[in-house]
Amino acid sequence: MQRIFTFLFFLCLAVTLVMAQELSVKGFDVDPSDLSASTHRRNDANGQACALVKVRLARPGATFLGNVMGGTPYSQSVYMVYMMHESKYLEVRLDGYLPVKVNFTDYGFKNGVESLTTYVLSITLPNVTGQPEDDGMSYFTLTVTPKNASVQLDGDLKTLNEEGVLSLRLARGPHSYKLAASGYTEKEKSFILGTERLDLAETLVSSKATLSVTCATSGADIYINDEKKGRSSWSGSIDPGHYLIEARKEGFITQQKSITLSDNQSLKVDFPALMARVGQLDINYMPINAEVVIDGEKKGTSPNMFKNLTVGSHRVEIRKEGYQSEMKTVTIAEGQTATLNGSLSATTTSSTSTVAIVSSNTKELTVKSFALNPYDLTASAHRRNDANGQACALVKVRLERPGATFDGNVMGDTPYSMGEYYVYMMKGSRMLQVKLDGYLPVKVNFADYGIAGVEPLSTYILTLVLPNVTDFSAISTSSSTSSSSLSSSSSSTSNITQSDPTTSDDKKTFTVNGVSFTMIRVEGGTFTMGATSEQGNDAYDSEKPAHQVKLSSYSIGETEVTQELWEAVMSGNPSNIKGAKRPVDQVSWDDCLEFIKKLNKLTKKSFRLPTEAEWEYASRGGSKCNGYKYSGSNTLGDVAWYTDNSGYTTHNVATRQSNELGLYDMSGNVWEWCSDWYGSYSSGNQTNPQGANSGRTRVGRGGGWGSIARYCRSSYRDSYDPGSRDIGLGLRLVLSE
């Protein structure tokens, strides 16, 4: 009987072994797009991060031998098997099947599995039917815009390829994903994967808000989080978040608003008119009832107290019939009273027409201006102390003659370079006397210019001019000397002439009522407009993106339109500071169109304002461009009148170096109107662009005498209300071919 039972036992064992099926390894590899080992981290007993082996097996109940750490949860035909770092094998067991031992080294992983790395082991069941094995999985692809979006699939973080596509095989059944990207609204979706491949595509919706900011004060700069965005108004898309919005203008009290923008919110911020920061000016000039003109506007007579003047520099003219007029520059401080005291000199006339002769032994130096330059940090950067260790003020004396000496509270030597003396003075000094051989000394009382005493670590500009003994002017027989018109010719067309090119085919000169001006030909070409590399960190967002522009040939004014040309056409001169060869200023965009209309009628030509692209191309030097930051040089003082060298006034055109095309003052002197509406740049290539289709402000370019260097760059953009007649705002002509 015992032999019978033994025989039956071995017979059953043999049948079992014959009927037992083998599990097969279909593949083993790392899945670099699967970050589950990191996002669902598990450590071994020593605190070392584990590797994760995802075992794909379409049958529950399997167990695993090897350096397995913790449980092996099963879901959607996948086991999550965490293993110690550098484990080299895994044995899989399933009831009714022979165990299978997977040596990782057989699949190229000689050092075993790595920490925080996800691997996929595919196990297939034996096919007893003879049909192809179905592992219960299908392909799933997901294409996402934007391409940098993050993807969570069934809670596991996945990575998209360079084309924004995720492609992998999943167990059939329900799944879900979550998409997220900066600046976009998150999206979640569930899906069911069947026997066929499933292709899905998702485009996330932008979460950016729309913001529009305006200020009722013309010329106010709009700042967002301390970055300048535009002038008078700005609108555009912006990320949700917290922002500080400001409206700023020199001489006015800044207004601020804090806002919080949510996804897809549209918000409009309107600032009312800014309140001026004001002081007052006490003028006590003799004779009584001398007329006082401040910044070109008649204000009253002397003696008088002139109130509510905005802070900053002002040009003051005191005049009366029978007396020589005087021009002063006064700096007004908030809540303070500046003073001007003095007397006008009587005008000497004779009963017949004579010529004024300047005696050679009475030559005098003349004070043109004296003012604080708040943008010049030389006094701080090159500090000098007095005997008590107190920091000095620095007075830069601009005088086109070496050999001058100085009396007053002067500390140390007074070096001279490039037409400028560096004179360091003690704090509170109120006077400086300048002496130059062959000239009468000149004593400058700082109080006459609204400065009670110089302040330490502050830089002031004193501009002196030499007498012009050869510039004789006739004196009329009337009892007073009156200012003459810049152009005595009439506006009749009979005086108009147009000359042929005077130097080459690239230059043409036109004459209107005795006033000549020259146009320079600009050969058409393609250039990169906007924030190019040489502009560096000075470039604003409004100059971006840099983009390719193709232009046809045209001609542009060699200089800005001068006051004498404006007066020859318009029979008037609106400029703040008069001078025949100075650029016209205080002209609005609409004024410029009227001027051009009359000029075209007189010349039978078709002059116009430049487009913004034409202006920048010419400023950069056109096809002769050398890649300068400013127009014609990387050293701004060589080519421009700006805040550091202008003395806070315009200058005769073409008195600085020209650029590569022979154009003058493209940087500095006065801002120049362009024809375009102000708008944002696009990245696409353009041909002869005309700017935005509509807008609230027009483009201004080039910077002016009161501008810092950053505003005088060839790519810098500003904007003005078309009706604005700001001091220092002029124009340059263009003529199409």
TORGU-686804 format. One record per residue (C-alpha): x, y, z. Coordinates in steps of 0.25 Angstrom, whole numbers, always signed. Layout:
<recs>
[rec [X; Y; Z]] ...
</recs>
This chain:
<recs>
[rec [+0; +0; +0]] [rec [+11; +10; +4]] [rec [+18; +7; -10]] [rec [+4; +11; -17]] [rec [+3; +24; -9]] [rec [+18; +27; -12]] [rec [+15; +24; -27]] [rec [+3; +33; -27]] [rec [+10; +45; -21]] [rec [+21; +45; -31]] [rec [+11; +43; -42]] [rec [+3; +56; -37]] [rec [+16; +64; -36]] [rec [+20; +60; -50]] [rec [+7; +64; -55]] [rec [+8; +78; -48]] [rec [+22; +80; -54]] [rec [+17; +77; -68]] [rec [+5; +86; -67]] [rec [+13; +98; -60]] [rec [+15; +109; -70]] [rec [+26; +119; -70]] [rec [+26; +134; -69]] [rec [+34; +141; -80]] [rec [+42; +154; -79]] [rec [+38; +163; -91]] [rec [+47; +174; -87]] [rec [+54; +182; -76]] [rec [+59; +197; -78]] [rec [+60; +210; -71]] [rec [+48; +220; -74]] [rec [+55; +234; -74]] [rec [+41; +241; -75]] [rec [+35; +235; -63]] [rec [+39; +243; -50]] [rec [+31; +234; -41]] [rec [+43; +229; -33]] [rec [+46; +244; -29]] [rec [+32; +249; -27]] [rec [+28; +236; -19]] [rec [+41; +234; -13]] [rec [+44; +222; -3]] [rec [+56; +220; +5]] [rec [+63; +207; +9]] [rec [+67; +204; +24]] [rec [+79; +213; +23]] [rec [+72; +225; +17]] [rec [+77; +223; +3]] [rec [+67; +226; -8]] [rec [+62; +214; -15]] [rec [+60; +211; -30]] [rec [+46; +208; -35]] [rec [+43; +196; -44]] [rec [+29; +196; -50]] [rec [+26; +181; -53]] [rec [+15; +180; -64]] [rec [+8; +167; -62]] [rec [-7; +165; -66]] [rec [-9; +156; -54]] [rec [-11; +160; -39]] [rec [-4; +152; -27]] [rec [+10; +152; -31]] [rec [+21; +153; -21]] [rec [+36; +157; -22]] [rec [+49; +153; -17]] [rec [+62; +161; -17]] [rec [+65; +174; -10]] [rec [+51; +179; -9]] [rec [+47; +190; +0]] [rec [+33; +190; +6]] [rec [+20; +186; -1]] [rec [+18; +184; -16]] [rec [+4; +191; -19]] [rec [-3; +186; -32]] [rec [-12; +195; -40]] [rec [-16; +195; -55]] [rec [-7; +183; -58]] [rec [+6; +189; -52]] [rec [+13; +186; -39]] [rec [+21; +197; -32]] [rec [+34; +190; -27]] [rec [+44; +198; -19]] [rec [+58; +193; -19]] [rec [+71; +196; -12]] [rec [+81; +204; -20]] [rec [+90; +195; -29]] [rec [+81; +183; -28]] [rec [+84; +174; -39]] [rec [+73; +164; -40]] [rec [+58; +162; -37]] [rec [+51; +148; -36]] [rec [+36; +148; -40]] [rec [+26; +138; -34]] [rec [+12; +135; -38]] [rec [+3; +123; -34]] [rec [+2; +113; -45]] [rec [+14; +118; -52]] [rec [+29; +115; -51]] [rec [+37; +126; -45]] [rec [+45; +135; -54]] [rec [+58; +142; -49]] [rec [+62; +155; -57]] [rec [+77; +158; -56]] [rec [+78; +173; -59]] [rec [+92; +171; -64]] [rec [+86; +163; -76]] [rec [+80; +176; -81]] [rec [+92; +185; -80]] [rec [+91; +190; -66]] [rec [+104; +184; -60]] [rec [+104; +193; -48]] [rec [+89; +190; -45]] [rec [+78; +199; -43]] [rec [+80; +214; -39]] [rec [+74; +222; -28]] [rec [+62; +231; -32]] [rec [+61; +225; -45]] [rec [+49; +218; -51]] [rec [+50; +205; -59]] [rec [+40; +196; -66]] [rec [+40; +181; -66]] [rec [+30; +175; -75]] [rec [+25; +160; -72]] [rec [+16; +152; -81]] [rec [+8; +140; -78]] [rec [+9; +127; -87]] [rec [+1; +127; -99]] [rec [-7; +113; -98]] [rec [-16; +117; -110]] [rec [-5; +119; -120]] [rec [-11; +133; -123]] [rec [-2; +146; -121]] [rec [+0; +150; -106]] [rec [-9; +162; -102]] [rec [-2; +169; -90]] [rec [-14; +177; -88]] [rec [-7; +190; -92]] [rec [-9; +200; -103]] [rec [-1; +213; -108]] [rec [-5; +227; -103]] [rec [+0; +240; -109]] [rec [-2; +254; -103]] [rec [+2; +267; -111]] [rec [+2; +279; -102]] [rec [+3; +294; -105]] [rec [+12; +301; -99]] [rec [+23; +290; -101]] [rec [+29; +293; -87]] [rec [+16; +289; -79]] [rec [+18; +279; -68]] [rec [+9; +267; -69]] [rec [+4; +258; -57]] [rec [-1; +245; -63]] [rec [-9; +236; -52]] [rec [-2; +245; -42]] [rec [+12; +242; -47]] [rec [+20; +253; -53]] [rec [+24; +251; -68]] [rec [+33; +260; -77]] [rec [+29; +264; -91]] [rec [+39; +263; -103]] [rec [+45; +275; -110]] [rec [+32; +275; -119]] [rec [+23; +275; -107]] [rec [+19; +261; -109]] [rec [+17; +249; -98]] [rec [+16; +235; -104]] [rec [+16; +222; -96]] [rec [+8; +209; -94]] [rec [-2; +209; -83]] [rec [-11; +198; -77]] [rec [-25; +199; -83]] [rec [-35; +205; -75]] [rec [-38; +219; -68]] [rec [-27; +229; -66]] [rec [-25; +244; -64]] [rec [-15; +255; -66]] [rec [-13; +269; -61]] [rec [-6; +280; -69]] [rec [+1; +292; -64]] [rec [+10; +304; -69]] [rec [+14; +317; -65]] [rec [+5; +328; -70]] [rec [-6; +318; -73]] [rec [-18; +312; -67]] [rec [-17; +298; -62]] [rec [-25; +287; -68]] [rec [-29; +273; -63]] [rec [-36; +262; -71]] [rec [-40; +247; -70]] [rec [-40; +237; -81]] [rec [-42; +222; -84]] [rec [-31; +215; -92]] [rec [-37; +204; -101]] [rec [-31; +194; -110]] [rec [-27; +204; -121]] [rec [-16; +215; -119]] [rec [-22; +228; -113]] [rec [-17; +241; -118]] [rec [-20; +254; -111]] [rec [-16; +269; -112]] [rec [-17; +280; -102]] [rec [-15; +295; -103]] [rec [-15; +302; -90]] [rec [-22; +316; -89]] [rec [-13; +328; -85]] [rec [-16; +333; -71]] [rec [-10; +346; -74]] [rec [-17; +359; -70]] [rec [-19; +371; -78]] [rec [-15; +384; -72]] [rec [-18; +399; -78]] [rec [-11; +411; -70]] [rec [-14; +425; -74]] [rec [-10; +439; -67]] [rec [-17; +452; -70]] [rec [-4; +459; -69]] [rec [+3; +460; -83]] [rec [+17; +455; -83]] [rec [+16; +447; -70]] [rec [+24; +434; -70]] [rec [+16; +421; -66]] [rec [+24; +411; -57]] [rec [+20; +397; -53]] [rec [+29; +391; -42]] [rec [+39; +402; -44]] [rec [+41; +399; -59]] [rec [+37; +410; -69]] [rec [+26; +405; -79]] [rec [+22; +417; -87]] [rec [+18; +432; -86]] [rec [+4; +437; -83]] [rec [-2; +423; -85]] [rec [+2; +408; -87]] [rec [-6; +396; -89]] [rec [-3; +381; -91]] [rec [-3; +367; -85]] [rec [+3; +364; -72]] [rec [+4; +352; -63]] [rec [-5; +351; -51]] [rec [+1; +356; -38]] [rec [+3; +368; -30]] [rec [+8; +381; -36]] [rec [+11; +396; -32]] [rec [+7; +405; -43]] [rec [+12; +419; -43]] [rec [+11; +432; -52]] [rec [+23; +441; -51]] [rec [+28; +454; -57]] [rec [+39; +463; -52]] [rec [+34; +475; -44]] [rec [+21; +467; -41]] [rec [+17; +459; -29]] [rec [+17; +444; -33]] [rec [+4; +436; -32]] [rec [+3; +422; -28]] [rec [-7; +410; -28]] [rec [-5; +396; -23]] [rec [-13; +386; -31]] [rec [-15; +370; -31]] [rec [-18; +364; -44]] [rec [-24; +350; -45]] [rec [-24; +340; -57]] [rec [-30; +347; -70]] [rec [-35; +359; -62]] [rec [-36; +372; -70]] [rec [-33; +385; -62]] [rec [-32; +400; -66]] [rec [-24; +409; -57]] [rec [-27; +424; -59]] [rec [-18; +434; -52]] [rec [-24; +449; -51]] [rec [-15; +461; -54]] [rec [-2; +461; -45]] [rec [+0; +472; -35]] [rec [+11; +480; -38]] [rec [+23; +481; -28]] [rec [+24; +496; -27]] [rec [+33; +507; -21]] [rec [+33; +522; -23]] [rec [+42; +533; -29]] [rec [+45; +547; -24]] [rec [+50; +556; -35]] [rec [+55; +570; -31]] [rec [+61; +576; -43]] [rec [+62; +591; -47]] [rec [+57; +598; -54]] [rec [+43; +597; -48]] [rec [+33; +590; -57]] [rec [+43; +582; -65]] [rec [+36; +571; -72]] [rec [+38; +557; -67]] [rec [+37; +545; -77]] [rec [+39; +531; -71]] [rec [+41; +519; -80]] [rec [+36; +528; -92]] [rec [+23; +532; -85]] [rec [+21; +546; -80]] [rec [+18; +546; -65]] [rec [+18; +560; -61]] [rec [+27; +571; -57]] [rec [+38; +574; -46]] [rec [+38; +575; -34]] [rec [+29; +563; -32]] [rec [+27; +550; -25]] [rec [+24; +539; -35]] [rec [+17; +527; -29]] [rec [+14; +513; -33]] [rec [+26; +510; -41]] [rec [+29; +495; -43]] [rec [+42; +490; -37]] [rec [+54; +489; -46]] [rec [+61; +499; -56]] [rec [+54; +511; -62]] [rec [+59; +521; -72]] [rec [+56; +535; -68]] [rec [+57; +547; -77]] [rec [+56; +561; -71]] [rec [+54; +572; -82]] [rec [+50; +587; -84]] [rec [+50; +596; -95]] [rec [+63; +604; -95]] [rec [+70; +594; -87]] [rec [+79; +582; -90]] [rec [+71; +569; -87]] [rec [+77; +559; -77]] [rec [+75; +544; -77]] [rec [+76; +536; -65]] [rec [+75; +521; -61]] [rec [+68; +519; -48]] [rec [+66; +506; -40]] [rec [+53; +505; -32]] [rec [+52; +496; -20]] [rec [+39; +490; -14]] [rec [+33; +500; -4]] [rec [+45; +509; -5]] [rec [+47; +523; -10]] [rec [+58; +526; -20]] [rec [+62; +541; -23]] [rec [+67; +549; -34]] [rec [+73; +563; -32]] [rec [+80; +573; -41]] [rec [+78; +584; -51]] [rec [+77; +585; -66]] [rec [+88; +593; -73]] [rec [+82; +604; -82]] [rec [+84; +603; -97]] [rec [+93; +613; -103]] [rec [+88; +619; -117]] [rec [+92; +630; -126]] [rec [+83; +639; -135]] [rec [+88; +633; -148]] [rec [+91; +619; -152]] [rec [+104; +614; -147]] [rec [+112; +602; -145]] [rec [+114; +597; -131]] [rec [+129; +595; -128]] [rec [+134; +587; -117]] [rec [+147; +593; -111]] [rec [+158; +583; -110]] [rec [+162; +588; -96]] [rec [+148; +585; -90]] [rec [+146; +571; -94]] [rec [+137; +564; -83]] [rec [+134; +549; -80]] [rec [+119; +547; -80]] [rec [+111; +537; -71]] [rec [+102; +529; -80]] [rec [+96; +520; -69]] [rec [+99; +514; -55]] [rec [+91; +502; -50]] [rec [+91; +489; -42]] [rec [+92; +476; -51]] [rec [+85; +466; -42]] [rec [+90; +455; -52]] [rec [+105; +457; -51]] [rec [+111; +449; -40]] [rec [+125; +454; -42]] [rec [+126; +461; -29]] [rec [+123; +448; -22]] [rec [+131; +439; -31]] [rec [+143; +448; -31]] [rec [+141; +454; -17]] [rec [+150; +465; -11]] [rec [+150; +469; +3]] [rec [+153; +483; +10]] [rec [+163; +485; +21]] [rec [+152; +480; +31]] [rec [+149; +467; +24]] [rec [+136; +473; +19]] [rec [+132; +468; +5]] [rec [+133; +479; -6]] [rec [+124; +483; -17]] [rec [+129; +483; -31]] [rec [+126; +494; -41]] [rec [+129; +490; -55]] [rec [+133; +503; -62]] [rec [+131; +502; -77]] [rec [+140; +512; -84]] [rec [+147; +511; -98]] [rec [+160; +517; -93]] [rec [+171; +511; -84]] [rec [+179; +519; -74]] [rec [+167; +524; -65]] [rec [+169; +525; -50]] [rec [+158; +525; -39]] [rec [+155; +533; -26]] [rec [+146; +529; -15]] [rec [+145; +517; -6]] [rec [+153; +508; -16]] [rec [+159; +496; -11]] [rec [+172; +491; -18]] [rec [+176; +492; -33]] [rec [+166; +494; -44]] [rec [+170; +484; -56]] [rec [+165; +488; -70]] [rec [+161; +478; -81]] [rec [+153; +478; -93]] [rec [+148; +492; -90]] [rec [+144; +490; -76]] [rec [+150; +494; -62]] [rec [+148; +485; -50]] [rec [+146; +495; -38]] [rec [+144; +489; -25]] [rec [+138; +498; -14]] [rec [+134; +498; +0]] [rec [+120; +495; +5]] [rec [+112; +507; +5]] [rec [+120; +516; -4]] [rec [+112; +527; -11]] [rec [+122; +533; -21]] [rec [+132; +530; -31]] [rec [+141; +540; -38]] [rec [+147; +536; -52]] [rec [+159; +543; -57]] [rec [+165; +541; -71]] [rec [+177; +549; -77]] [rec [+172; +560; -87]] [rec [+158; +560; -81]] [rec [+151; +567; -70]] [rec [+148; +558; -58]] [rec [+134; +553; -56]] [rec [+128; +550; -42]] [rec [+117; +540; -42]] [rec [+107; +541; -30]] [rec [+101; +528; -28]] [rec [+88; +534; -22]] [rec [+86; +541; -35]] [rec [+83; +527; -41]] [rec [+74; +523; -29]] [rec [+85; +515; -22]] [rec [+88; +521; -8]] [rec [+100; +513; -6]] [rec [+106; +500; -13]] [rec [+104; +487; -6]] [rec [+115; +476; -3]] [rec [+115; +464; -13]] [rec [+107; +472; -23]] [rec [+111; +476; -37]] [rec [+108; +490; -43]] [rec [+110; +495; -58]] [rec [+115; +509; -60]] [rec [+116; +513; -75]] [rec [+124; +525; -79]] [rec [+125; +531; -93]] [rec [+136; +540; -99]] [rec [+132; +553; -106]] [rec [+130; +552; -121]] [rec [+138; +565; -125]] [rec [+136; +562; -140]] [rec [+120; +561; -140]] [rec [+116; +575; -142]] [rec [+101; +578; -143]] [rec [+95; +591; -148]] [rec [+87; +600; -137]] [rec [+75; +607; -142]] [rec [+72; +622; -139]] [rec [+60; +619; -131]] [rec [+61; +621; -116]] [rec [+62; +606; -113]] [rec [+68; +593; -118]] [rec [+58; +583; -122]] [rec [+60; +568; -125]] [rec [+60; +565; -140]] [rec [+52; +554; -147]] [rec [+61; +542; -150]] [rec [+57; +543; -165]] [rec [+54; +556; -171]] [rec [+49; +550; -184]] [rec [+34; +549; -187]] [rec [+27; +536; -190]] [rec [+24; +539; -204]] [rec [+27; +528; -214]] [rec [+35; +537; -223]] [rec [+47; +536; -213]] [rec [+47; +521; -213]] [rec [+59; +514; -220]] [rec [+63; +499; -220]] [rec [+77; +497; -223]] [rec [+83; +485; -230]] [rec [+91; +475; -222]] [rec [+103; +483; -217]] [rec [+113; +472; -213]] [rec [+109; +458; -219]] [rec [+97; +450; -223]] [rec [+95; +447; -208]] [rec [+93; +461; -204]] [rec [+82; +471; -208]] [rec [+81; +486; -203]] [rec [+68; +493; -204]] [rec [+65; +508; -201]] [rec [+52; +514; -196]] [rec [+51; +529; -195]] [rec [+66; +531; -194]] [rec [+68; +519; -184]] [rec [+75; +507; -188]] [rec [+74; +492; -183]] [rec [+81; +479; -188]] [rec [+75; +465; -190]] [rec [+84; +453; -189]] [rec [+81; +441; -197]] [rec [+79; +428; -189]] [rec [+81; +415; -198]] [rec [+71; +405; -194]] [rec [+74; +392; -188]] [rec [+71; +382; -177]] [rec [+75; +384; -162]] [rec [+71; +379; -148]] [rec [+62; +389; -141]] [rec [+61; +390; -126]] [rec [+69; +384; -114]] [rec [+81; +379; -121]] [rec [+93; +374; -114]] [rec [+101; +388; -113]] [rec [+89; +394; -105]] [rec [+92; +384; -94]] [rec [+84; +386; -81]] [rec [+80; +400; -84]] [rec [+69; +394; -94]] [rec [+55; +395; -89]] [rec [+44; +385; -91]] [rec [+38; +394; -101]] [rec [+50; +392; -110]] [rec [+48; +377; -111]] [rec [+47; +368; -118]] [rec [+58; +372; -128]] [rec [+53; +369; -142]] [rec [+57; +370; -156]] [rec [+53; +382; -164]] [rec [+55; +384; -179]] [rec [+54; +399; -184]] [rec [+53; +406; -198]] [rec [+63; +417; -201]] [rec [+59; +431; -196]] [rec [+66; +444; -192]] [rec [+66; +450; -178]] [rec [+70; +464; -173]] [rec [+84; +466; -170]] [rec [+80; +474; -157]] [rec [+68; +476; -149]] [rec [+58; +487; -155]] [rec [+64; +500; -150]] [rec [+57; +512; -145]] [rec [+60; +520; -157]] [rec [+54; +510; -166]] [rec [+42; +509; -158]] [rec [+40; +524; -158]] [rec [+43; +525; -173]] [rec [+31; +515; -175]] [rec [+22; +519; -164]] [rec [+25; +534; -161]] [rec [+27; +531; -146]] [rec [+35; +524; -136]] [rec [+30; +516; -125]] [rec [+43; +512; -119]] [rec [+46; +513; -104]] [rec [+61; +518; -106]] [rec [+62; +526; -119]] [rec [+74; +525; -129]] [rec [+73; +524; -144]] [rec [+82; +512; -145]] [rec [+77; +505; -133]] [rec [+66; +494; -135]] [rec [+52; +498; -134]] [rec [+45; +493; -122]] [rec [+31; +494; -114]] [rec [+24; +489; -127]] [rec [+13; +478; -126]] [rec [+12; +467; -136]] [rec [+0; +474; -142]] [rec [+8; +487; -143]] [rec [+19; +479; -151]] [rec [+8; +474; -161]] [rec [+4; +488; -163]] [rec [+18; +493; -165]] [rec [+21; +481; -175]] [rec [+8; +484; -183]] [rec [+13; +499; -185]] [rec [+27; +495; -188]] [rec [+22; +485; -199]] [rec [+13; +496; -205]] [rec [+25; +505; -206]] [rec [+35; +495; -211]] [rec [+26; +486; -220]] [rec [+32; +474; -212]] [rec [+26; +463; -203]] [rec [+34; +465; -190]] [rec [+28; +457; -178]] [rec [+32; +452; -164]] [rec [+41; +440; -164]] [rec [+35; +426; -159]] [rec [+40; +421; -147]] [rec [+48; +410; -155]] [rec [+54; +421; -164]] [rec [+58; +429; -153]] [rec [+65; +418; -146]] [rec [+72; +412; -158]] [rec [+77; +426; -161]] [rec [+82; +428; -147]] [rec [+89; +415; -147]] [rec [+97; +419; -160]] [rec [+88; +412; -170]] [rec [+97; +403; -179]] [rec [+109; +409; -173]] [rec [+106; +405; -159]] [rec [+117; +403; -149]] [rec [+109; +397; -138]] [rec [+110; +409; -129]] [rec [+101; +410; -117]] [rec [+98; +425; -120]] [rec [+97; +431; -133]] [rec [+111; +432; -139]] [rec [+119; +428; -126]] [rec [+119; +420; -113]] [rec [+124; +433; -107]] [rec [+111; +441; -106]] [rec [+118; +454; -103]] [rec [+125; +454; -117]] [rec [+112; +454; -124]] [rec [+101; +460; -115]] [rec [+96; +471; -107]] [rec [+90; +465; -94]] [rec [+89; +467; -80]] [rec [+104; +465; -77]] [rec [+109; +476; -86]] [rec [+97; +484; -91]] [rec [+96; +494; -80]] [rec [+81; +491; -80]] [rec [+79; +498; -94]] [rec [+78; +495; -109]] [rec [+90; +498; -117]] [rec [+93; +501; -132]] [rec [+91; +489; -141]] [rec [+103; +482; -146]] [rec [+112; +486; -135]] [rec [+115; +472; -131]] [rec [+121; +461; -139]] [rec [+112; +454; -150]] [rec [+109; +440; -151]] [rec [+113; +430; -162]] [rec [+103; +436; -172]] [rec [+107; +451; -169]] [rec [+95; +453; -160]] [rec [+96; +462; -148]] [rec [+89; +462; -135]] [rec [+81; +449; -137]] [rec [+85; +447; -122]] [rec [+82; +459; -113]] [rec [+79; +474; -115]] [rec [+64; +472; -117]] [rec [+54; +460; -118]] [rec [+49; +458; -132]] [rec [+35; +454; -136]] [rec [+32; +442; -144]] [rec [+20; +439; -152]] [rec [+16; +426; -145]] [rec [+6; +423; -134]] [rec [+13; +417; -122]] [rec [+11; +402; -121]] [rec [+18; +389; -117]] [rec [+28; +382; -126]] [rec [+25; +369; -133]] [rec [+36; +358; -135]] [rec [+33; +356; -150]] [rec [+41; +362; -162]] [rec [+35; +375; -168]] [rec [+36; +383; -180]] [rec [+35; +398; -179]] [rec [+26; +398; -166]] [rec [+17; +409; -163]] [rec [+15; +406; -148]] [rec [+2; +403; -141]] [rec [-11; +405; -148]] [rec [-16; +414; -137]] [rec [-13; +419; -123]] [rec [-13; +431; -113]] [rec [+2; +436; -114]] [rec [+12; +438; -126]] [rec [+26; +433; -125]] [rec [+38; +442; -121]] [rec [+52; +439; -123]] [rec [+67; +443; -121]] [rec [+67; +449; -107]] [rec [+69; +464; -104]] [rec [+78; +474; -97]] [rec [+71; +470; -84]] [rec [+72; +455; -86]] [rec [+81; +445; -79]] [rec [+90; +437; -88]] [rec [+80; +425; -87]] [rec [+70; +433; -94]] [rec [+79; +437; -106]] [rec [+82; +423; -111]] [rec [+78; +419; -125]] [rec [+68; +409; -121]] [rec [+61; +417; -109]] [rec [+46; +420; -112]] [rec [+37; +430; -105]] [rec [+23; +435; -108]] [rec [+16; +448; -107]] [rec [+2; +453; -108]] [rec [+0; +458; -123]] [rec [-4; +472; -117]] [rec [+8; +473; -108]] [rec [+17; +485; -109]] [rec [+28; +481; -99]] [rec [+41; +489; -98]] [rec [+51; +481; -106]] [rec [+42; +474; -116]] [rec [+45; +477; -130]] [rec [+46; +470; -144]] [rec [+54; +465; -156]] [rec [+49; +464; -170]] [rec [+49; +452; -179]] [rec [+47; +452; -194]] [rec [+43; +439; -202]] [rec [+49; +435; -215]] 
</recs>
